[in-house]
Amino acid sequence: MHISANLAVSLDGKISVAGHPRERLGSQKDLRRMFELRDQVDAILVGGNTYRAWPLPLVGRRKGKWLNVIVTGSGRLPGLDRLSKDSRIQTLVLTNQAQLQLKPEIERLPSISPEKIIKCLAKRGVKKLLLECGGRLLTPFLQKGLVDHLFLTLCPWVVGAGDDLVTGANSGWQFVQQETYDGETFLRLRKANRRTK
């Protein structure tokens, strides 16, 4: 499975503003790039925190149905019934909670780990996955070297308090493309090939 991650990040490494989770860091151009990336994948994955901040259908601009994957441990997904009625998307909730009852399709995993998530989605035919999640869910994917491409929009903001891009990840990246537009820098990176001794 090919896995990409797409995030807008402040100059001090934050992906959201404390107390204002719905405030976008990126510009309209960054938003257009997000739609372009979504058009190239089979599924888009977010965590519970990201969903609660943006309880909207995750779609692009191409025709077809979109698989929206929400990973949750708590099961607190307000408005999910309404979201599941959107004809443009298919909603799949991944959880490790045995007693969780929700209307959309639920897949219960032994643990919410990248390997379990990938295995579950591969069985459903997903070949290209886009991560639009926060640092808590993204970090283990990065730590285990499972993300192939990283798309970052570096925004001209210093946020101070907010959610970190990652915590404790250890992986090398190679620059593929860099573009600056109206103060934002768009970076495309690919996973560096690690040399083995």
C-alpha positions in Angstrom: 0.0 0.0 0.0 1.3 3.5 -0.9 0.7 5.9 2.0 1.0 9.7 1.8 0.4 12.3 4.5 -0.7 15.8 3.9 -0.5 18.6 6.5 -0.2 22.4 6.9 2.3 23.3 9.6 3.3 26.6 11.3 6.8 27.9 11.5 7.0 26.5 15.1 5.8 23.0 14.0 2.1 23.2 15.0 -0.7 21.8 12.9 -3.5 23.4 14.8 -4.1 26.4 17.1 -4.9 25.8 20.7 -8.5 26.7 21.5 -9.3 27.2 17.8 -9.2 23.7 16.2 -11.2 24.8 13.2 -8.9 27.6 12.3 -7.1 26.7 9.0 -3.4 27.4 8.8 -3.2 27.0 5.0 -4.4 29.3 2.2 -6.9 28.6 -0.6 -4.0 27.4 -2.8 -3.1 24.9 0.0 -6.8 23.8 0.0 -6.7 23.2 -3.8 -3.6 21.1 -3.4 -5.4 19.0 -0.8 -8.2 18.3 -3.2 -5.6 17.3 -5.9 -4.0 14.8 -3.5 -7.4 13.4 -2.5 -8.1 12.8 -6.2 -5.2 10.4 -6.4 -6.1 8.0 -3.5 -8.6 5.3 -2.6 -9.2 6.3 1.0 -8.6 9.3 3.3 -7.9 8.6 7.0 -8.4 10.9 10.0 -8.4 10.4 13.8 -11.2 11.2 16.2 -9.7 14.6 17.2 -9.5 15.7 13.5 -13.0 14.5 12.8 -14.4 16.4 15.8 -12.7 19.6 14.7 -13.8 19.1 11.0 -16.9 16.8 11.0 -17.2 17.1 7.2 -17.1 14.7 4.3 -13.6 14.2 3.0 -13.9 14.4 -0.8 -12.0 15.7 -3.8 -13.1 16.8 -7.2 -13.1 13.6 -9.2 -16.2 11.6 -9.8 -16.9 8.5 -7.7 -17.4 7.5 -4.1 -14.9 8.3 -1.4 -13.9 6.0 1.5 -13.6 8.1 4.7 -11.8 6.2 7.4 -12.1 7.5 11.0 -9.9 5.9 13.7 -11.3 6.3 17.2 -10.6 4.9 20.6 -13.3 6.8 22.5 -16.1 6.5 20.0 -17.0 10.2 20.5 -18.0 11.1 16.9 -20.8 13.6 17.0 -22.8 14.1 13.8 -21.7 10.8 12.3 -25.2 9.7 11.5 -25.7 12.9 9.4 -22.3 12.4 7.7 -23.0 8.8 6.8 -26.0 10.0 4.8 -23.8 11.9 2.3 -24.1 10.0 -0.9 -20.5 11.0 -2.0 -18.8 9.0 0.7 -18.6 5.6 2.4 -17.7 5.9 6.1 -15.7 3.3 7.9 -15.0 3.6 11.6 -11.9 1.7 13.0 -11.9 1.1 16.7 -10.6 -1.2 19.4 -13.7 -0.7 21.5 -15.8 -3.9 21.6 -19.0 -2.2 22.8 -19.1 0.7 20.4 -22.3 1.0 18.5 -22.5 3.4 15.5 -24.6 3.5 12.4 -21.8 3.5 9.8 -19.8 0.4 9.2 -17.5 -0.5 12.0 -14.4 -2.6 12.0 -13.1 -3.7 15.4 -9.3 -4.1 15.6 -7.3 -5.8 18.3 -5.3 -2.6 18.6 -5.2 0.7 16.8 -1.8 0.3 15.3 -0.6 1.2 11.8 -0.1 -2.4 10.9 -3.6 -3.4 11.9 -5.1 -0.4 10.0 -3.1 -1.1 6.9 -4.1 -4.8 6.9 -7.8 -4.0 7.4 -7.8 -1.4 4.5 -5.8 -3.7 2.2 -8.5 -6.3 2.6 -11.0 -3.7 1.3 -8.9 -3.1 -1.8 -7.3 0.2 -0.7 -4.0 0.6 -2.6 -3.4 4.3 -2.0 -4.1 5.9 1.4 -3.9 9.6 2.4 -3.4 10.5 6.0 -4.9 13.8 7.1 -4.7 13.0 10.8 -3.0 14.7 13.7 0.4 14.1 15.2 -0.8 11.4 17.6 -2.0 9.1 14.9 0.6 10.1 12.3 3.7 9.6 14.6 3.6 5.8 14.7 3.2 5.6 10.9 6.3 7.8 10.6 8.3 5.9 13.3 7.7 2.6 11.5 8.7 4.0 8.1 5.2 3.4 6.6 4.7 6.8 5.0 6.0 6.9 1.4 5.4 10.6 0.7 5.0 13.6 2.9 3.3 16.8 1.7 3.9 19.7 3.9 2.7 23.3 3.6 4.9 25.5 5.7 2.7 28.5 6.7 4.0 31.9 7.8 2.6 31.7 11.3 4.0 31.2 14.8 1.2 29.6 16.7 2.8 29.0 20.1 0.3 26.7 21.8 -1.2 24.0 19.6 -0.9 20.4 18.4 2.6 19.3 17.3 3.2 17.9 13.9 4.8 14.8 15.3 6.2 13.6 18.7 9.3 11.5 18.8 9.3 10.3 15.1 12.6 9.3 13.7 12.8 9.0 9.9 14.8 10.5 7.1 13.3 12.3 4.1 14.5 13.5 0.6 13.3 16.6 -1.0 11.4 16.0 -4.3 9.8 19.4 -4.9 9.6 22.8 -3.3 7.5 25.8 -4.3 6.8 29.1 -2.6 3.6 31.1 -3.2 2.3 34.1 -1.2 4.5 33.3 1.8 3.7 29.6 1.9 6.3 27.0 1.1 4.9 23.7 -0.4 7.2 20.7 0.2 7.0 17.3 -1.3 9.3 14.7 0.4 9.8 11.0 -0.1 11.0 8.5 2.4 14.8 8.2 2.3 16.2 4.9 1.4 18.1 3.7 4.5 21.5 2.2 3.9 22.0 -1.2 5.4 25.4 -2.3 6.7 
